[in-house]
Amino acid sequence: MEERKISSAVIKRLPRYMRFLSDLKLEGVEHISSADLSRRMKVTASQIRQDLNHFGGFGQQGYGYNVSYLLAEISRILGLDSPHDMVVIGCGNLGRALAGYTRFETRGLFIRAMFDIAPPVDHVRDIPVFPMRELEGYLRTHACDIAILTIPKEAAHDTAHRLYACGIRAFLNFAHLDLALPDDAFVENVHLSDSLMQLTYRLKESGSTASGNGSGDSRGN
């Protein structure tokens, strides 16, 4: 079966498998059963087997999974067996925080440059920061796969289309709108406020809010 036919729900779970397997490898664990992995990840062993069987299974009856091998295979499935160069658009607090996140590099994801209308700095870490007017010129001479947008929603649409015209087809979008791009572009829209509102809903439903449990503000105590 071609990987592109796998459901999006399965693909979304693969990075989580990678995180847990990476931790297991650091702990020196060489093999793990689906049952043990299930207990760690809080998903059913059946779900794990079903997900991995889409790509060949990788386990052996009575032996479980070889942690290093499975980690390498999932990395390959996710396209991380070759490096990917990225640009960040927006050098505000969020953009600079992402540029400082060195764990991207352990996955073969490298931020090569940042762009801003009015760059507040020349570099973040060792990453150069350029004015937006230099975007097209930079991308003509530096092939990049992924753009991370940390800009106001008013600028996101036009900026995304500029990037698309330069050949970028993958976008991690933190702007507060859903991007509309041609069908051959891949977009992950990240709305932080949406996630927070899901948390506030769960707090309300559980009765665990500060106002609901009587905890209040204790700073004056």
N, CA, C and O of each residue as an XYZ file, in Angstrom:
884
protein
N       0.839     -1.191      0.000
C       0.000      0.000      0.000
C       0.874      1.240      0.000
O       1.860      1.290      0.735
N       0.536      2.259     -0.816
C       1.315      3.461     -0.864
C       1.074      4.277      0.408
O      -0.048      4.354      0.910
N       2.154      4.885      0.919
C       2.041      5.627      2.161
C       1.068      6.775      2.051
O       0.430      7.123      3.044
N       0.925      7.384      0.878
C       0.064      8.537      0.735
C      -1.405      8.173      0.923
O      -2.234      9.065      1.100
N      -1.751      6.880      0.890
C      -3.130      6.457      1.072
C      -3.465      6.192      2.538
O      -4.621      5.926      2.867
N      -2.503      6.259      3.391
C      -2.745      6.045      4.810
C      -3.563      7.209      5.359
O      -3.379      8.356      4.951
N      -4.471      6.904      6.290
C      -5.336      7.955      6.822
C      -4.526      8.997      7.577
O      -3.461      8.708      8.123
N      -5.059     10.223      7.596
C      -4.377     11.312      8.297
C      -4.293     11.035      9.796
O      -3.351     11.479     10.452
N      -5.265     10.306     10.344
C      -5.232      9.990     11.777
C      -4.018      9.131     12.121
O      -3.379      9.335     13.153
N      -3.707      8.175     11.258
C      -2.528      7.327     11.483
C      -1.258      8.163     11.373
O      -0.367      8.049     12.214
N      -1.170      8.997     10.348
C       0.025      9.821     10.153
C       0.240     10.731     11.355
O       1.379     10.942     11.771
N      -0.834     11.273     11.916
C      -0.707     12.170     13.064
C      -0.190     11.443     14.306
O       0.389     12.068     15.195
N      -0.398     10.130     14.369
C       0.099      9.388     15.532
C       1.572      9.005     15.397
O       2.228      8.736     16.403
N       2.099      8.976     14.181
C       3.476      8.528     13.992
C       4.504      9.380     14.740
O       5.422      8.813     15.334
N       4.397     10.715     14.741
C       5.382     11.482     15.520
C       5.354     11.157     17.008
O       6.380     11.225     17.684
N       4.175     10.804     17.513
C       4.102     10.425     18.933
C       4.841      9.120     19.179
O       5.525      8.976     20.192
N       4.709      8.165     18.259
C       5.505      6.939     18.386
C       6.993      7.279     18.399
O       7.760      6.711     19.177
N       7.395      8.206     17.537
C       8.807      8.582     17.486
C       9.291      9.136     18.817
O      10.387      8.803     19.268
N       8.480      9.979     19.447
C       8.885     10.573     20.718
C       9.092      9.509     21.787
O      10.084      9.532     22.515
N       8.152      8.581     21.873
C       8.273      7.544     22.897
C       9.430      6.600     22.590
O      10.156      6.194     23.497
N       9.604      6.253     21.330
C      10.707      5.370     20.958
C      12.061      6.040     21.183
O      13.022      5.383     21.582
N      12.137      7.342     20.928
C      13.378      8.074     21.185
C      13.724      8.037     22.668
O      14.887      7.865     23.036
N      12.706      8.199     23.524
C      12.946      8.120     24.973
C      13.393      6.721     25.374
O      14.293      6.568     26.200
N      12.769      5.699     24.793
C      13.156      4.322     25.101
C      14.605      4.061     24.704
O      15.353      3.412     25.436
N      14.988      4.569     23.550
C      16.370      4.378     23.093
C      17.348      5.048     24.046
O      18.402      4.489     24.349
N      17.005      6.244     24.522
C      17.867      6.946     25.480
C      17.977      6.180     26.801
O      19.001      6.238     27.482
N      16.906      5.462     27.149
C      16.908      4.661     28.369
C      17.682      3.346     28.203
O      17.890      2.615     29.171
N      18.098      3.059     26.987
C      18.828      1.816     26.727
C      17.950      0.619     26.467
O      18.426     -0.516     26.494
N      16.655      0.854     26.212
C      15.727     -0.248     25.917
C      15.950     -0.694     24.473
O      15.905      0.127     23.557
N      16.189     -1.985     24.268
C      16.458     -2.498     22.922
C      15.224     -3.073     22.254
O      15.059     -2.954     21.040
N      14.347     -3.703     23.050
C      13.132     -4.308     22.495
C      11.957     -3.953     23.386
O      12.103     -3.785     24.597
N      10.787     -3.842     22.766
C       9.590     -3.569     23.557
C       8.392     -4.225     22.875
O       8.287     -4.228     21.648
N       7.497     -4.777     23.682
C       6.285     -5.394     23.141
C       5.224     -4.320     22.905
O       5.304     -3.221     23.453
N       4.240     -4.652     22.089
C       3.149     -3.701     21.866
C       2.394     -3.441     23.164
O       1.880     -2.343     23.374
N       2.325     -4.455     24.046
C       1.635     -4.274     25.324
C       2.374     -3.271     26.208
O       1.753     -2.399     26.817
N       3.697     -3.395     26.278
C       4.474     -2.453     27.090
C       4.438     -1.043     26.493
O       4.333     -0.058     27.224
N       4.525     -0.953     25.175
C       4.440      0.348     24.533
C       3.054      0.957     24.751
O       2.912      2.168     24.918
N       2.040      0.097     24.747
C       0.674      0.536     24.996
C       0.545      1.173     26.373
O      -0.079      2.224     26.517
N       1.133      0.541     27.386
C       1.039      1.082     28.748
C       1.732      2.445     28.846
O       1.256      3.339     29.545
N       2.841      2.597     28.153
C       3.557      3.877     28.188
C       2.783      4.977     27.476
O       2.717      6.108     27.957
N       2.202      4.645     26.337
C       1.580      5.653     25.494
C       0.105      5.880     25.795
O      -0.490      6.832     25.290
N      -0.494      5.016     26.612
C      -1.914      5.118     26.946
C      -2.812      4.977     25.713
O      -3.835      5.651     25.589
N      -2.407      4.091     24.812
C      -3.266      3.680     23.693
C      -3.284      2.162     23.691
O      -2.424      1.535     24.309
N      -4.248      1.562     23.007
C      -4.348      0.110     23.037
C      -3.239     -0.539     22.210
O      -2.766      0.032     21.227
N      -2.841     -1.711     22.615
C      -1.849     -2.468     21.849
C      -2.387     -2.774     20.453
O      -1.633     -2.807     19.480
N      -3.695     -2.996     20.366
C      -4.314     -3.256     19.067
C      -4.153     -2.061     18.127
O      -3.882     -2.230     16.938
N      -4.323     -0.851     18.672
C      -4.173      0.347     17.859
C      -2.741      0.479     17.340
O      -2.523      0.827     16.179
N      -1.775      0.202     18.202
C      -0.367      0.263     17.800
C      -0.096     -0.719     16.675
O       0.528     -0.366     15.674
N      -0.566     -1.965     16.837
C      -0.325     -2.974     15.805
C      -1.004     -2.586     14.495
O      -0.423     -2.738     13.420
N      -2.229     -2.087     14.586
C      -2.941     -1.685     13.370
C      -2.204     -0.557     12.651
O      -2.046     -0.593     11.431
N      -1.756      0.440     13.404
C      -1.048      1.563     12.795
C       0.212      1.098     12.082
O       0.455      1.464     10.932
N       1.009      0.293     12.768
C       2.288     -0.120     12.200
C       2.112     -1.130     11.072
O       2.947     -1.209     10.171
N       1.037     -1.898     11.117
C       0.792     -2.864     10.040
C       0.518     -2.185      8.700
O       0.688     -2.806      7.651
N       0.102     -0.935      8.720
C      -0.075     -0.197      7.466
C       1.243     -0.091      6.698
O       1.249      0.064      5.476
N       2.354     -0.175      7.425
C       3.666      0.040      6.813
C       4.535     -1.219      6.831
O       5.710     -1.160      6.470
N       3.979     -2.344      7.241
C       4.747     -3.571      7.219
C       4.816     -4.287      8.546
O       5.280     -5.426      8.605
N       4.361     -3.644      9.624
C       4.302     -4.320     10.917
C       5.509     -4.085     11.797
O       5.393     -3.469     12.856
N       6.684     -4.574     11.371
C       7.969     -4.357     12.044
C       8.184     -5.177     13.318
O       9.292     -5.175     13.855
N       7.181     -5.865     13.810
C       7.351     -6.641     15.031
C       7.415     -8.133     14.754
O       7.091     -8.589     13.658
N       7.841     -8.897     15.777
C       7.890    -10.352     15.676
C       7.171    -10.949     16.870
O       7.315    -10.473     17.996
N       6.393    -12.000     16.619
C       5.656    -12.672     17.681
C       6.622    -13.156     18.760
O       7.596    -13.849     18.469
N       6.340    -12.782     20.007
C       7.164    -13.216     21.121
C       8.456    -12.427     21.285
O       9.223    -12.672     22.216
N       8.693    -11.494     20.397
C       9.945    -10.713     20.426
C       9.658     -9.226     20.581
O      10.432     -8.496     21.201
N       8.545     -8.786     20.015
C       8.195     -7.372     20.081
C       8.893     -6.571     19.001
O       9.200     -7.085     17.925
N       9.136     -5.329     19.295
C       9.745     -4.412     18.334
C      11.177     -4.089     18.736
O      11.469     -3.843     19.907
N      12.053     -4.095     17.758
C      13.400     -3.575     17.964
C      13.290     -2.051     17.963
O      12.906     -1.457     16.956
N      13.625     -1.422     19.084
C      13.377      0.003     19.261
C      14.124      0.839     18.229
O      13.538      1.725     17.607
N      15.417      0.565     18.044
C      16.221      1.364     17.108
C      15.727      1.190     15.677
O      15.646      2.155     14.917
N      15.401     -0.040     15.319
C      14.937     -0.301     13.963
C      13.596      0.367     13.706
O      13.396      0.988     12.662
N      12.668      0.238     14.667
C      11.351      0.830     14.490
C      11.449      2.354     14.434
O      10.753      2.999     13.649
N      12.310      2.921     15.263
C      12.511      4.364     15.241
C      13.029      4.820     13.882
O      12.573      5.830     13.346
N      13.980      4.076     13.327
C      14.527      4.419     12.011
C      13.481      4.281     10.919
O      13.435      5.098     10.000
N      12.640      3.257     11.006
C      11.616      3.043      9.990
C      10.542      4.127     10.030
O      10.106      4.609      8.984
N      10.114      4.513     11.236
C       9.122      5.575     11.330
C       9.719      6.895     10.853
O       9.036      7.693     10.212
N      10.984      7.123     11.163
C      11.673      8.314     10.661
C      11.670      8.338      9.133
O      11.451      9.379      8.513
N      11.917      7.170      8.543
C      11.896      7.074      7.069
C      10.503      7.339      6.529
O      10.341      8.075      5.555
N       9.494      6.744      7.156
C       8.116      6.930      6.712
C       7.733      8.404      6.751
O       7.024      8.888      5.869
N       8.202      9.115      7.770
C       7.877     10.525      7.928
C       8.761     11.439      7.081
O       8.631     12.662      7.139
N       9.655     10.847      6.299
C      10.498     11.650      5.428
C      11.655     12.313      6.129
O      12.219     13.280      5.618
N      12.026     11.802      7.309
C      13.102     12.404      8.080
C      14.443     11.716      7.863
O      15.410     11.990      8.573
N      14.498     10.811      6.869
C      15.769     10.146      6.583
C      16.657     11.014      5.703
O      17.793     10.642      5.411
N      16.150     12.168      5.279
C      16.973     13.163      4.594
C      16.654     14.519      5.207
O      15.532     14.730      5.666
N      17.610     15.445      5.229
C      17.385     16.731      5.910
C      16.400     17.620      5.158
O      16.227     17.497      3.945
N      15.766     18.511      5.899
C      14.843     19.487      5.327
C      15.238     20.880      5.821
O      15.391     21.105      7.022
N      15.397     21.799      4.889
C      15.733     23.179      5.225
C      14.463     24.008      5.319
O      13.530     23.829      4.535
N      14.438     24.928      6.301
C      13.238     25.701      6.580
C      13.576     27.186      6.683
O      14.716     27.563      6.956
N      12.577     28.005      6.461
C      12.674     29.432      6.746
C      11.546     29.803      7.703
O      10.461     29.223      7.661
N      11.820     30.771      8.557
C      10.808     31.313      9.468
C      10.471     32.716      9.009
O      11.359     33.543      8.801
N       9.188     32.979      8.853
C       8.722     34.308      8.469
C       8.123     34.960      9.709
O       7.093     34.523     10.222
N       8.785     36.009     10.178
C       8.373     36.685     11.398
C       9.412     36.493     12.485
O       9.696     35.368     12.896
N       9.974     37.597     12.947
C      11.037     37.516     13.952
C      10.573     38.134     15.266
O      11.343     38.797     15.960
N       9.309     37.907     15.595
C       8.796     38.321     16.896
C       9.132     37.282     17.953
O      10.009     36.441     17.758
N       8.427     37.349     19.071
C       8.727     36.436     20.181
C       8.578     34.970     19.788
O       9.439     34.153     20.113
N       7.483     34.627     19.085
C       7.256     33.237     18.704
C       8.289     32.773     17.688
O       8.844     31.681     17.818
N       8.550     33.594     16.682
C       9.540     33.217     15.677
C      10.900     32.969     16.290
O      11.576     31.999     15.946
N      11.306     33.843     17.201
C      12.617     33.679     17.837
C      12.646     32.463     18.759
O      13.665     31.782     18.877
N      11.515     32.202     19.407
C      11.457     31.007     20.259
C      11.620     29.742     19.422
O      12.345     28.828     19.816
N      10.950     29.684     18.266
C      11.071     28.515     17.393
C      12.491     28.390     16.853
O      13.014     27.281     16.742
N      13.116     29.506     16.518
C      14.482     29.468     16.013
C      15.455     28.972     17.071
O      16.501     28.411     16.745
N      15.115     29.177     18.329
C      15.974     28.719     19.406
C      15.737     27.286     19.825
O      16.433     26.773     20.701
N      14.757     26.627     19.210
C      14.407     25.253     19.578
C      15.322     24.286     18.830
O      15.058     23.930     17.682
N      16.385     23.870     19.483
C      17.408     23.074     18.802
C      16.975     21.641     18.532
O      17.641     20.931     17.778
N      15.881     21.205     19.128
C      15.483     19.810     18.906
C      15.036     19.564     17.469
O      15.069     18.427     17.000
N      14.618     20.620     16.763
C      14.317     20.440     15.339
C      15.489     19.756     14.639
O      15.304     18.870     13.805
N      16.694     20.185     14.996
C      17.881     19.713     14.286
C      18.145     18.232     14.521
O      18.732     17.568     13.667
N      17.720     17.707     15.665
C      17.897     16.279     15.919
C      16.996     15.444     15.014
O      17.205     14.240     14.866
N      16.004     16.075     14.415
C      15.109     15.391     13.477
C      15.475     15.688     12.025
O      14.751     15.295     11.110
N      16.591     16.378     11.811
C      16.998     16.696     10.446
C      16.250     17.875      9.857
O      16.177     18.017      8.636
N      15.687     18.733     10.719
C      14.945     19.921     10.295
C      15.760     21.155     10.682
O      15.992     21.400     11.866
N      16.189     21.920      9.702
C      17.129     23.007      9.947
C      16.545     24.345      9.510
O      16.210     24.527      8.339
N      16.424     25.273     10.441
C      16.027     26.638     10.099
C      17.262     27.349      9.564
O      18.241     27.549     10.284
N      17.205     27.726      8.297
C      18.363     28.322      7.638
C      18.338     29.842      7.638
O      19.389     30.481      7.589
N      17.132     30.430      7.694
C      17.033     31.885      7.655
C      15.696     32.315      8.223
O      14.731     31.551      8.246
N      15.660     33.573      8.686
C      14.428     34.192      9.148
C      14.218     35.484      8.368
O      15.171     36.104      7.895
N      12.954     35.876      8.242
C      12.618     37.097      7.514
C      11.595     37.906      8.303
O      10.724     37.356      8.978
N      11.724     39.219      8.199
C      10.817     40.103      8.915
C      10.730     41.427      8.156
O      11.684     41.832      7.492
N       9.582     42.097      8.258
C       9.432     43.411      7.628
C      10.492     44.382      8.144
O      11.120     45.101      7.368
N      10.681     44.392      9.459
C      11.689     45.254     10.083
C      12.479     44.404     11.071
O      12.163     44.380     12.261
N      13.506     43.704     10.586
C      14.237     42.778     11.462
C      14.748     43.474     12.725
O      15.450     44.481     12.638
N      14.396     42.935     13.908
C      14.858     43.553     15.155
C      16.295     43.182     15.500
O      16.937     43.844     16.315
N      16.793     42.123     14.876
C      18.158     41.644     15.132
C      18.743     41.138     13.819
O      18.018     40.919     12.848
N      20.059     40.955     13.798
C      20.715     40.407     12.610
C      20.725     38.888     12.603
O      20.696     38.266     11.541
N      20.767     38.289     13.792
C      20.823     36.826     13.916
C      20.011     36.388     15.134
O      19.883     37.131     16.108
N      19.478     35.201     15.069
C      18.935     34.499     16.226
C      19.713     33.205     16.325
O      19.676     32.374     15.417
N      20.421     33.036     17.436
C      21.439     31.984     17.493
C      22.408     32.227     16.346
O      22.982     33.312     16.248
N      22.602     31.249     15.484
C      23.475     31.441     14.322
C      22.659     31.559     13.032
O      23.190     31.376     11.937
N      21.375     31.864     13.168
C      20.479     31.939     12.014
C      20.367     33.390     11.561
O      19.985     34.247     12.358
N      20.687     33.689     10.314
C      20.599     35.076      9.843
C      19.156     35.536      9.686
O      18.268     34.753      9.351
N      18.946     36.822      9.934
C      17.621     37.431      9.803
C      17.696     38.487      8.699
O      18.538     39.384      8.738
N      16.799     38.363      7.712
C      16.802     39.247      6.546
C      15.502     40.040      6.469
O      14.482     39.605      7.005
N      15.524     41.192      5.811
C      14.262     41.906      5.530
C      13.441     41.147      4.495
O      13.992     40.429      3.659
N      12.127     41.308      4.554
C      11.236     40.562      3.650
C      11.516     40.848      2.180
O      11.260     39.997      1.327
N      12.033     42.025      1.873
C      12.290     42.347      0.467
C      13.344     41.431     -0.156
O      13.471     41.373     -1.380
N      14.099     40.717      0.679
C      15.134     39.817      0.175
C      14.673     38.368      0.079
O      15.468     37.484     -0.239
N      13.381     38.116      0.352
C      12.875     36.743      0.411
C      13.074     35.995     -0.904
O      13.672     34.920     -0.920
N      12.579     36.552     -1.997
C      12.659     35.850     -3.279
C      14.103     35.622     -3.702
O      14.448     34.555     -4.211
N      14.946     36.630     -3.489
C      16.353     36.479     -3.857
C      17.029     35.372     -3.069
O      17.818     34.600     -3.614
N      16.716     35.302     -1.790
C      17.311     34.240     -0.961
C      16.849     32.864     -1.444
O      17.665     31.953     -1.584
N      15.559     32.709     -1.698
C      15.043     31.395     -2.073
C      15.450     30.975     -3.483
O      15.394     29.792     -3.819
N      15.854     31.928     -4.301
C      16.398     31.553     -5.611
C      17.734     30.845     -5.476
O      18.088     30.028     -6.326
N      18.471     31.141     -4.439
C      19.818     30.573     -4.274
C      19.923     29.577     -3.122
O      20.960     28.936     -2.951
N      18.856     29.443     -2.331
C      18.852     28.505     -1.204
C      17.560     27.697     -1.264
O      16.480     28.225     -0.996
N      17.668     26.442     -1.610
C      16.485     25.585     -1.715
C      15.973     25.233     -0.319
O      16.695     24.640      0.482
N      14.737     25.597     -0.036
C      14.114     25.281      1.248
C      12.809     24.531      1.007
O      12.127     24.747      0.005
N      12.480     23.657      1.934
C      11.294     22.811      1.792
C      10.083     23.341      2.536
O       8.948     23.188      2.082
N      10.328     23.968      3.689
C       9.254     24.273      4.629
C       9.346     25.734      5.052
O      10.438     26.256      5.277
N       8.198     26.387      5.157
C       8.126     27.743      5.702
C       7.285     27.717      6.974
O       6.214     27.110      7.012
N       7.779     28.377      8.004
C       7.048     28.533      9.257
C       6.593     29.987      9.343
O       7.416     30.902      9.322
N       5.286     30.196      9.438
C       4.733     31.545      9.453
C       4.345     31.947     10.870
O       3.478     31.322     11.480
N       4.985     32.988     11.391
C       4.653     33.521     12.711
C       4.366     35.016     12.559
O       4.983     35.851     13.220
N       3.438     35.327     11.696
C       3.150     36.704     11.321
C       1.668     36.997     11.523
O       0.869     36.070     11.659
N       1.287     38.281     11.545
C      -0.141     38.614     11.697
C      -0.961     38.039     10.548
O      -0.468     37.875      9.433
N      -2.227     37.737     10.846
C      -3.066     37.097      9.836
C      -3.252     37.980      8.606
O      -3.477     37.468      7.509
N      -3.162     39.297      8.773
C      -3.353     40.202      7.640
C      -2.274     40.005      6.571
O      -2.503     40.273      5.392
N      -1.099     39.537      6.996
C       0.008     39.367      6.054
C       0.174     37.923      5.601
O       0.940     37.653      4.676
N      -0.519     37.008      6.226
C      -0.235     35.586      6.013
C      -0.584     35.115      4.604
O       0.195     34.384      3.992
N      -1.730     35.518      4.082
C      -2.162     35.024      2.779
C      -1.174     35.419      1.682
O      -0.696     34.565      0.937
N      -0.872     36.706      1.586
C       0.035     37.159      0.533
C       1.434     36.573      0.706
O       2.087     36.208     -0.271
N       1.886     36.485      1.951
C       3.220     35.936      2.203
C       3.291     34.469      1.805
O       4.275     34.025      1.214
N       2.243     33.720      2.133
C       2.224     32.299      1.774
C       2.281     32.118      0.264
O       2.960     31.219     -0.231
N       1.567     32.974     -0.472
C       1.583     32.859     -1.928
C       2.936     33.283     -2.506
O       3.364     32.746     -3.528
N       3.606     34.229     -1.872
C       4.976     34.562     -2.293
C       5.888     33.359     -2.122
O       6.688     33.045     -3.002
N       5.763     32.693     -0.994
C       6.582     31.513     -0.724
C       6.247     30.384     -1.691
O       7.139     29.701     -2.194
N       4.962     30.195     -1.946
C       4.542     29.154     -2.888
C       5.136     29.425     -4.269
O       5.600     28.501     -4.937
N       5.125     30.679     -4.696
C       5.681     31.037     -6.002
C       7.181     30.778     -6.062
O       7.745     30.614     -7.144
N       7.825     30.741     -4.900
C       9.263     30.454     -4.838
C       9.552     28.958     -4.747
O      10.712     28.553     -4.666
N       8.507     28.139     -4.762
C       8.702     26.694     -4.772
C       8.459     25.987     -3.463
O       8.557     24.761     -3.410
N       8.146     26.708     -2.404
C       7.875     26.062     -1.115
C       6.474     25.465     -1.137
O       5.517     26.116     -1.556
N       6.364     24.231     -0.687
C       5.092     23.516     -0.733
C       4.610     23.044      0.643
O       3.532     22.457      0.742
N       5.376     23.284      1.690
C       4.970     22.846      3.030
C       5.014     24.034      3.978
O       5.997     24.773      4.021
N       3.941     24.209      4.733
C       3.775     25.390      5.569
C       3.320     24.995      6.972
O       2.354     24.251      7.140
N       4.030     25.502      7.965
C       3.570     25.416      9.353
C       3.091     26.821      9.708
O       3.889     27.748      9.840
N       1.789     26.959      9.857
C       1.169     28.277      9.920
C       0.656     28.588     11.321
O      -0.283     27.955     11.802
N       1.288     29.579     11.979
C       0.843     30.034     13.290
C      -0.023     31.287     13.189
O      -0.525     31.772     14.203
N      -0.203     31.815     11.977
C      -1.068     32.979     11.801
C      -2.511     32.593     12.111
O      -2.914     31.445     11.921
N      -3.279     33.564     12.588
C      -4.628     33.250     13.077
C      -5.649     33.227     11.942
O      -6.673     33.908     11.998
N      -5.356     32.438     10.920
C      -6.326     32.123      9.873
C      -5.867     30.858      9.176
O      -4.684     30.519      9.205
N      -6.801     30.162      8.549
C      -6.459     28.961      7.804
C      -6.045     29.358      6.389
O      -6.798     30.022      5.677
N      -4.852     28.950      5.993
C      -4.344     29.316      4.676
C      -5.083     28.565      3.570
O      -5.426     27.391      3.717
N      -5.316     29.256      2.475
C      -5.886     28.635      1.280
C      -4.827     28.695      0.187
O      -4.513     29.769     -0.325
N      -4.283     27.545     -0.162
C      -3.226     27.445     -1.161
C      -3.601     26.360     -2.168
O      -4.518     25.580     -1.912
N      -2.907     26.295     -3.315
C      -3.205     25.235     -4.289
C      -3.093     23.840     -3.683
O      -2.466     23.641     -2.642
N      -3.716     22.883     -4.361
C      -3.836     21.529     -3.823
C      -2.498     20.827     -3.604
O      -2.421     19.887     -2.813
N      -1.439     21.269     -4.294
C      -0.156     20.590     -4.109
C       0.653     21.190     -2.970
O       1.819     20.839     -2.786
N       0.040     22.102     -2.193
C       0.683     22.638     -0.995
C       0.141     21.898      0.228
O      -1.024     21.501      0.262
N       0.995     21.722      1.223
C       0.627     21.032      2.451
C       0.733     22.022      3.604
O       1.781     22.627      3.827
N      -0.364     22.176      4.329
C      -0.435     23.196      5.373
C      -0.843     22.568      6.694
O      -1.815     21.815      6.764
N      -0.101     22.879      7.726
C      -0.515     22.577      9.095
C      -0.806     23.898      9.776
O       0.102     24.684     10.044
N      -2.100     24.141     10.058
C      -2.503     25.361     10.752
C      -2.462     25.125     12.256
O      -3.133     24.229     12.768
N      -1.679     25.924     12.957
C      -1.529     25.771     14.400
C      -2.176     26.978     15.069
O      -1.655     28.091     14.997
N      -3.309     26.752     15.716
C      -4.016     27.827     16.396
C      -3.883     27.608     17.901
O      -4.609     26.797     18.476
N      -2.973     28.318     18.531
C      -2.709     28.110     19.949
C      -3.940     28.435     20.801
O      -4.208     27.758     21.793
N      -4.688     29.476     20.408
C      -5.856     29.840     21.205
C      -6.926     28.755     21.135
O      -7.661     28.546     22.100
N      -7.018     28.059     19.992
C      -7.985     26.956     19.891
C      -7.668     25.868     20.900
O      -8.565     25.343     21.560
N      -6.383     25.527     21.020
C      -5.978     24.495     21.973
C      -6.267     24.934     23.401
O      -6.717     24.133     24.221
N      -6.009     26.211     23.703
C      -6.291     26.707     25.046
C      -7.787     26.672     25.342
O      -8.193     26.360     26.462
N      -8.608     26.990     24.342
C     -10.052     26.961     24.564
C     -10.566     25.543     24.773
O     -11.542     25.338     25.495
N      -9.918     24.560     24.148
C     -10.281     23.175     24.426
C      -9.972     22.832     25.879
O     -10.724     22.105     26.528
N      -8.851     23.368     26.385
C      -8.511     23.128     27.784
C      -9.504     23.807     28.724
O      -9.916     23.225     29.727
N      -9.889     25.046     28.393
C     -10.843     25.727     29.265
C     -12.190     25.002     29.278
O     -12.867     24.961     30.305
N     -12.573     24.434     28.141
C     -13.810     23.646     28.106
C     -13.709     22.446     29.044
O     -14.627     22.161     29.813
N     -12.571     21.747     28.964
C     -12.411     20.565     29.814
C     -12.383     20.938     31.290
O     -12.939     20.224     32.124
N     -11.738     22.054     31.614
C     -11.743     22.517     33.002
C     -13.156     22.822     33.470
O     -13.547     22.440     34.573
N     -13.928     23.514     32.627
C     -15.299     23.855     32.989
C     -16.140     22.603     33.219
O     -16.886     22.512     34.194
N     -16.006     21.624     32.291
C     -16.812     20.411     32.396
C     -16.432     19.578     33.613
O     -17.270     18.880     34.182
N     -15.166     19.655     34.007
C     -14.723     18.856     35.155
C     -14.928     19.574     36.481
O     -14.795     18.968     37.545
N     -15.253     20.871     36.422
C     -15.400     21.644     37.644
C     -14.079     21.961     38.310
O     -14.034     22.228     39.510
N     -12.987     21.934     37.527
C     -11.646     22.105     38.108
C     -11.081     23.504     37.940
O      -9.893     23.714     38.187
N     -11.895     24.471     37.526
C     -11.374     25.824     37.370
C     -11.095     26.431     38.734
O     -11.658     25.996     39.740
N     -10.227     27.436     38.770
C      -9.883     28.086     40.033
C     -11.117     28.664     40.705
O     -11.262     28.575     41.925
N     -12.020     29.264     39.905
C     -13.236     29.832     40.489
C     -14.183     28.738     40.957
O     -14.955     28.924     41.898
N     -14.108     27.565     40.268
C     -15.029     26.483     40.616
C     -14.590     25.683     41.815
O     -15.423     25.079     42.491
N     -13.279     25.661     42.102
C     -12.842     24.841     43.243
C     -12.490     25.686     44.457
O     -12.014     25.177     45.472
N     -12.738     27.013     44.331
C     -12.554     27.862     45.511
C     -11.126     28.229     45.784
O     -10.836     28.790     46.841
N     -10.193     27.931     44.855
C      -8.797     28.211     45.143
C      -8.493     29.699     45.056
O      -7.700     30.221     45.840
N      -9.137     30.399     44.081
C      -8.927     31.832     43.943
C      -7.492     32.183     43.661
O      -6.712     31.345     43.210
N      -7.140     33.436     43.930
C      -5.775     33.941     43.711
C      -5.100     34.015     45.054
O      -5.523     34.760     45.938
N      -4.033     33.226     45.205
C      -3.379     33.113     46.519
C      -2.167     34.002     46.634
O      -1.406     33.868     47.592
N      -1.952     34.922     45.682
C      -0.722     35.687     45.716
C      -0.650     36.608     46.927
O       0.442     36.960     47.375
N      -1.795     36.998     47.457
C      -1.750     37.893     48.602
C      -1.624     37.187     49.926
O      -1.549     37.847     50.963
N      -1.596     35.833     49.933
C      -1.546     35.061     51.170
C      -0.126     34.852     51.647
O       0.091     34.219     52.680
